Amino acid sequence: MDANKYQLMQTIAAIVSAVSGILMVFIGILFKRYLDKRQKPKLVMLHDATIGGDIKYLPPEFTHDNSEEVWIKVRVKNISPAYAEDVELRLYSIKRENDASVSRHTAWFKVSSMNAISTSIPSEFQQYFDIAYVKKIVNKSDDLGFYLVLAANPMQDWSKEKEKIETSRHTKLFIGGEYTLLISLSCRNGGTKHYKIRMNVLGAGNDDLVAEGLLGLQNFNRRIVFNFLGEVNPNLES
């Protein structure tokens, strides 16, 4: 075999080897994506109860109706390689302290910073959802308002949804009564989990009603009780 043919064969072999390597990498990427899509995503609900954590204070310049608000949020994190599609939180049940009845008014919690009740979450990302908020109109001596952030499907414009939240018997909560909530966490390509929360806004003390000025987060926070109790089996809950 002459030198030119030998060199040509070496070149062809090198090209075939390089192409085969690229194809193997490409096939590996496609196969991983295929496995990721077939794998069900694993979601967890989290809450940081510290000031500045998942409890957010909004001064009047951010509420547009001359009010102060404190928003109570939870985070949903995707801890799997799979992409979680249409993640949503639903109210499974709510029970007020010393009330024998359990309400099972089904509705969706709003996705934070979005006019939506569901969203997709990539691997290792997290998304906030709004659970409730506490409200005080500035320069009025009326006590606080306490509301669940439940929305219709599909959602209306947020201003209309908020107006409905603050007038509906399903979302306007009483001050001074502890509420126990079971919340369903689900996504379109995965299963369902349930989480338990207890929350309360304590009744006003002698120093709590302020006719003028802002309350600020510290004064709000000493009246808000929020206990995140983790994942539960709804069949074992009374």
N, C-alpha and C positions, 0 to 999 in steps of 0.2 A: 504494500500500500504506500503510495507516494505521500510526501509531507503535506501537500495541499488538501488531499482527501482526509487525512488524519486530523488536520486542524479544523476542517469543516465539520467533521463528526463530533469533535470536542465542543465546538461552538453550539451545534444543535443540541447536544446533551445538556449543556449548561442552560440553554434557553428552556428546554423541556423541564429541567429541574426547577428553574425559577418560576415558571408558569404553574407547575404542580404545587409548589410551595404557596404561591398566591391563592390558588384555588382552594387549597386546604384551609388557609386562614379564612377565606371568604365563606366556605362551607361551615367552618366552626362558628363564625359570627351568626350566620343564618340559623344554625342549629340551636345556639344559645338563645336567640330571640324566640325561636319556636318553643323551647322549653319554658322560657319566662312567661310567654303568653298562656301556656297550658297550666302553669303553676298558679294556684290561687293566692292572691295577695294576703298578707297578714297585717291587720290594722290594730292599733292600740289607741285608747283614749288617755290623755294625760292632763294634769292640771297643776299649776304652780300657784299656790295661794298667797305667796308673799306679795307685799306692795311693790308694784312695778313689774310683777310677773304676769299672770293671766287675769288680773283685775285692773281694768283701765279706767282712768278718770278723764272725763271730757269737760272742760270749762265752757262757759256760755258761747264763746266765739266759735266753737265747733259743733254746737247743737242746733243753732238757727232758730230757737224759740225761747231764748233768754232763760235757759235752765242749765243746771249742772247735772251730769249723769255719771254713774259708775257702772261699767259694763263687766259682767262676769262671763268669762270665756273658757272653753276647753280646747285642747289641741288634739287632732287626730294625726298620728304618724304612721307611715307605711314602712314597716321594718322588714319587708321581703324584697326580693329582686323583681317581683312581678308588678306591673302597672295596675293600680287600683282605679277602676272606672266607675264614675257616678257614685261617689261616696256621699252618704247622707246620714243625718241623725234625725231620729223620730222620737217623739214622746210616746213611750209605751204605756205609762200610767203615772198618775200623780195623786198623792194622798196628803191631806192636811192633818196636822196633829189634833188628836181628840175628835176626829171625824171618822166614823165607821165606814163611810163610803169611799170607794176608789174610783176616780175618774179615768176613763180610758179614751179620752178625746184624742184621736190620732191626728197629729200635725207634724210639720217639719221645722227644725231649728235652722236659722239662717246662717249661711256661710259668711264669715266675717269679711268685710270690705267688698262684698259682692252682692248684687241683687239676684241671689240664686239660693236654691235649697240643696243643691248637690254640686260636686266638683270632682275632678279626677286628681289623683295624687301619685306622682312618680315615686320610684323606689327611694327610700331614705329621706323623703321630703315630708313636711308636715303642714297641716292647714288648720287655721282657727275656725271655730264655730261659736256663735253667740248663743248663750243660754238664757240670760236674764239681764235686766238693768234696773237701777234704782235712780229715781229722778227727783230733783228739787227745783221749783221755780224760784229764781232769784228775786229777792225783796218781797217775798210773800211768806206769811207765817204758816201756811198750810204745811202739813207733814209730808213725808216722803211718799212717792209712788213706787210701786214694785211690780215689774212686768216680766212675763215670759216672752222670749223672742221667737214666737211661733208664726210661721207664714203659710200662706196658701200655695197650692200647686195648680197652675203656675203663679209666680209672684206678680203682684202689681208693682207700680212705681213705689219706691221705698217710702215716700212721704205718705202715701195712702195706706200702705201696710202698717206704718208706725201709728197712724191715727186709729186704725182698727185695733191694734195691739193695746192701746191705752184706753179703749172703751169696751172691749169684749170681756165677757165674764169668764171666758176660757183662758185669758192671758193676764188679766188684772188680778194680782194677788193681794191678800190681806197683810197688813203690817202686824207683826207680833205673833204670827203663827208659823210653826215650822212645817215645811213641806218636804216630802220624800218623793223623789222622781226616779223612775226607771227609764233609761234612754237606750234605744236600739241603735247600734252602729252597724251599717251594712254597706256593701257596694255591689254593683251589677255582676261582677265576675268573681264574687267571693261569698263567704258566709255572713252570719249575723252574730253579733255579740251584744250583751246587755250590761249597762253600767248603772250604778246607784249613786245618787247625790242627795244630800240633805242641805236645805238652805232656809234662811230666816232673815228678816229685817226686824230688829228689835224695836219695841215701842219706844216712843220718845220720852226721855227723862226731862227734868226741869231745865237743863242747860242745852237741850237739843234743838229747840225751836228758835230759829234766828230769823227775825223779820227783815233784817237788812244785811247786805254783804254776802260773801260766798262762804259755803261750808268748808270746801276743800276736801281732799281725799282722806285726811286723817279723821275728820269728824264723821264722814260717811263710813269709814272702815270700822269704827268701833261699834257700829250698829249692824253691820253686815256679817252674817255667819254663813259660811259655805264649807261644807264637808264633802270632799270627793272620796267615796267609799270603794271605788274600784269595780272590777268585773264581778257580776253575780249571775246566778241561774234564776231566771224569772219565775220558774215553776216552784222554787223554794221560798219565794218572797210572798208575804201575806198581803 
